[in-house]
Amino acid sequence: MSTANTFDATSYSAIVTGAAGALGRATALRLAEDGFAVGVLGRMSKDLELTTQLIKDAGGRAALLECDLNDPSTIDAAVESCESQLGPLWGFVNNAAMYPTIPFLETSRTQFEEVVRVNQTAYFMGAQAAAKRMVTREGGSIVQIGSITWHGGWELLSSYVTTKGAAVAMSRALARELGPKGVRVNTISPGAFPTRADEIHPNPEEYNKFVLERQSLKRRGNGEELAAVVSFLLGADSSFVTGQNIEVDGGWVMV
């Protein structure tokens, strides 16, 4: 397995799912800055195309990997396309997610299963598709983006919280199984970063106040700060770190 003395990100590719959003885009740009060729994975959209172009404009290598995470069977083909275009896969970041606000008693089975497909099944199948390639080289790192909401629950977000808690459990199970094969798996649980999810709140000013009252650091985080932790977990400096959940939340949750 590669170590801090031998690892060279420019020899590898990394995939970021959900790279059309603020946090996914910041992560994709940071990994490109680190030297990875970046597979930008998701449904075709102008935002996804923009992420890809921003990487190229900065001198990086990137490929747009069209994939509908509602249909996890398409993920393996997208990972294969990444390797054929950009080289051997070292990093895989499960970032895409649905964030519906529905009361638990009003959530239909169809609505719940859609969230599970994107936030849980796609994570599982994406990690599996990536790990199958990584184990052949006895090296790689998978990062799953969770959420601090799984610690104490969250009103109106039962489907989301359920799947984000599953991401932490999944990472630990995969870390245990894949560690002997040289593949590390970790979770990052972000706090309330400013994203499109803020738009679902009827009173953004009150929501911002709510967040800052609970954080130890009295400001909102930015995507680059989350991306820096992803960079650490994909890089050589974290070569002895696996099975962990890192809270990046400004001191909201302390466990």
C-alpha positions in Angstrom: 0.0 0.0 0.0 1.2 3.5 -0.8 2.6 5.5 2.1 3.3 9.2 2.6 6.8 8.8 1.0 5.5 7.2 -2.2 1.9 8.3 -2.8 1.5 10.6 -5.8 -2.1 11.7 -6.5 -1.3 12.6 -10.1 -1.0 8.9 -10.8 -4.7 8.3 -9.8 -8.3 9.3 -10.3 -10.9 10.1 -7.7 -14.7 10.2 -8.1 -17.0 12.7 -6.4 -20.8 12.0 -6.5 -23.2 14.9 -6.2 -20.5 17.3 -7.5 -23.1 19.7 -8.9 -23.8 21.1 -5.4 -21.8 23.4 -3.3 -20.0 20.9 -1.1 -19.5 18.4 -3.9 -18.1 21.0 -6.2 -15.7 22.3 -3.5 -14.5 18.8 -2.9 -14.0 18.0 -6.6 -12.0 21.2 -7.1 -9.8 20.5 -4.0 -9.0 17.0 -5.2 -8.1 18.3 -8.6 -5.8 20.8 -6.8 -4.3 17.9 -5.0 -3.4 16.3 -8.3 -6.1 13.8 -8.8 -7.9 13.4 -12.1 -11.5 13.8 -11.0 -14.6 12.0 -12.2 -17.6 14.3 -11.7 -20.5 11.9 -11.2 -24.2 12.6 -11.3 -27.2 13.4 -13.5 -26.4 15.5 -16.5 -26.9 19.2 -15.6 -25.5 22.6 -16.2 -24.1 22.6 -12.7 -22.3 19.3 -13.2 -20.9 20.5 -16.5 -19.7 23.7 -14.7 -17.9 21.7 -12.0 -16.1 19.8 -14.8 -15.2 22.9 -16.7 -13.9 24.7 -13.6 -11.5 21.9 -13.0 -10.2 22.0 -16.5 -10.0 25.8 -16.5 -7.7 25.5 -13.5 -5.4 23.1 -15.3 -6.8 19.9 -13.9 -8.1 16.7 -15.5 -11.8 15.9 -15.2 -14.4 13.7 -16.8 -18.2 14.1 -16.5 -19.7 10.7 -15.6 -23.4 10.7 -16.3 -25.2 8.5 -13.8 -28.7 8.4 -12.2 -28.2 7.5 -8.6 -31.9 6.5 -8.5 -30.7 3.6 -10.6 -27.7 2.2 -8.7 -27.1 -0.3 -11.5 -25.6 2.5 -13.6 -22.8 3.2 -11.0 -20.5 0.4 -12.0 -20.4 1.5 -15.6 -19.7 5.1 -14.5 -16.7 3.9 -12.4 -15.4 1.9 -15.3 -15.7 4.9 -17.5 -13.7 7.0 -15.0 -10.8 4.5 -15.0 -10.8 4.2 -18.8 -10.7 8.0 -19.2 -8.6 9.1 -16.2 -6.6 6.2 -14.9 -6.6 3.9 -11.9 -9.1 4.8 -9.2 -7.8 5.7 -5.7 -10.5 7.8 -4.1 -14.3 7.6 -4.1 -16.5 10.2 -2.3 -20.1 9.3 -1.7 -21.6 12.8 -1.4 -24.9 12.9 -3.3 -28.0 13.0 -1.2 -31.7 13.7 -1.1 -33.0 16.0 1.7 -36.8 15.8 1.7 -38.7 17.4 4.6 -41.7 15.3 5.2 -43.4 14.4 8.5 -42.8 10.8 9.5 -46.5 10.0 9.7 -47.0 11.3 6.2 -44.0 9.7 4.5 -45.1 7.1 1.9 -43.2 3.9 1.2 -42.4 5.3 -2.3 -41.0 8.5 -0.8 -38.9 6.6 1.7 -37.6 4.1 -0.8 -36.5 6.9 -3.1 -34.4 8.4 -0.3 -32.9 5.0 0.5 -32.0 4.4 -3.2 -30.0 7.7 -3.4 -28.6 8.0 0.1 -28.0 4.4 1.0 -28.2 1.9 -1.9 -26.2 4.2 -4.2 -23.6 4.6 -1.4 -23.3 0.9 -1.0 -23.1 0.1 -4.7 -20.8 3.0 -5.4 -18.4 1.9 -2.6 -18.5 -1.6 -3.9 -17.8 -0.6 -7.5 -14.9 1.5 -6.3 -13.5 -1.1 -3.9 -13.5 -3.8 -6.6 -11.0 -1.8 -8.5 -9.0 -0.7 -5.4 -8.4 -4.1 -4.0 -6.6 -5.2 -7.2 -4.0 -2.6 -6.4 -4.2 -3.1 -2.6 -4.8 0.6 -2.1 -7.6 3.2 -2.0 -9.7 5.4 0.1 -13.5 5.7 0.3 -15.2 8.7 2.0 -18.9 8.7 2.8 -20.6 12.0 3.6 -22.9 11.6 6.5 -24.6 14.2 8.7 -24.6 15.3 12.3 -28.4 14.8 12.3 -28.0 11.1 13.0 -26.7 11.8 16.5 -29.9 13.1 18.0 -32.5 12.9 15.2 -34.1 15.8 13.4 -37.7 16.7 13.0 -39.3 16.2 9.5 -36.1 14.5 8.3 -36.7 10.9 9.3 -35.8 9.4 5.9 -32.7 11.5 5.6 -31.5 10.9 9.2 -32.1 7.1 8.8 -29.9 6.9 5.7 -27.2 9.2 7.1 -26.9 7.1 10.2 -26.6 4.1 7.9 -23.7 5.7 6.1 -21.7 5.7 9.4 -22.5 2.1 10.1 -21.7 1.1 6.5 -18.3 2.8 6.6 -17.3 0.9 9.8 -18.4 -2.5 8.3 -16.6 -1.8 5.1 -13.5 -0.6 6.9 -13.3 -3.8 8.8 -13.7 -6.0 5.7 -11.6 -4.0 3.3 -8.7 -3.0 5.6 -6.8 -6.2 5.1 -7.0 -5.5 1.3 -5.4 -2.0 1.7 -8.6 0.0 1.3 -9.6 2.6 3.9 -13.2 3.7 4.5 -14.3 6.7 6.6 -17.2 9.0 7.1 -17.4 12.8 7.4 -20.5 14.1 9.2 -20.9 17.8 8.2 -22.9 20.3 10.3 -25.1 23.0 8.8 -23.1 24.2 5.9 -24.8 26.8 3.7 -26.2 24.8 0.8 -29.4 24.6 -1.3 -30.9 22.8 1.7 -31.0 26.1 3.5 -33.7 27.2 0.9 -36.2 24.7 2.4 -36.4 26.8 5.6 -39.2 29.4 5.6 -37.1 31.8 7.6 -33.4 31.7 6.7 -32.4 34.3 9.2 -34.0 32.4 12.1 -32.4 29.2 10.8 -29.0 30.8 10.7 -29.5 32.0 14.3 -30.5 28.5 15.3 -27.3 27.1 13.9 -25.0 29.6 15.4 -26.6 29.2 18.9 -25.6 25.5 18.8 -22.2 25.7 17.3 -19.1 26.5 19.4 -17.7 28.5 16.5 -20.0 31.4 15.8 -19.9 31.4 12.0 -21.1 29.1 9.2 -18.6 26.8 7.6 -17.7 26.8 3.9 -17.3 24.1 1.4 -13.5 24.5 1.2 -13.3 23.5 4.9 -15.2 20.3 4.3 -13.2 19.6 1.2 -9.9 19.9 3.2 -11.0 17.0 5.4 -11.9 14.9 2.4 -8.5 15.7 1.0 -6.9 14.5 4.2 -8.8 11.2 4.2 -7.9 10.5 0.6 -4.2 11.5 1.0 -1.2 9.8 2.5 -1.3 11.7 5.8 -4.3 9.6 6.8 -2.8 6.3 5.8 -3.4 4.8 9.3 -7.0 6.2 9.6 -10.0 3.9 8.8 -13.4 3.2 10.2 -13.8 6.7 11.7 -16.5 9.3 11.6 -15.2 12.9 11.7 -17.6 15.6 12.7 -17.0 18.8 10.7 -19.6 21.0 12.3 -18.0 24.0 14.1 -18.3 22.3 17.4 -22.0 21.5 17.3 -21.7 17.8 18.2 -18.9 16.7 20.6 -18.7 13.0 21.3 
